[in-house]
Amino acid sequence: MNDVYLEKQDNKNELPILPKEKFNIMNRIKEVLEEKGIKQTWLAEQLEKSYNMVNGYVQNRQQPRLEVLFEIAEILNVEVKALLVEPKRKK
């Protein structure tokens, strides 16, 4: 799929789908973990995902699905927007 939802979708308030190629998609999971003194291994256990999967998120090699991003925010006790970097439009 070439599109990205920037916020959680629901039937009442759907947001437009944005083309993935127009944005640099990144997250701040690494920074938030460091700020809270939390290890990637602990987050992986809480998410019931492999260390390699979580490390991919932390290193921005891959982005978590929206549902996983919300789960990470809940586990880390932060708002989802604290895990996101403002997308920069490519010219």
Secondary structure, 3 states (H helix, E strand, C coil): CCEECCCCCCCCCCCCCEEHHHECCCECHHHHHHHHCCCHHHHHHHHCCCHHHHHHHHCCCCCCCHHHHHHHHHHHCCCHHHHECCCCECC
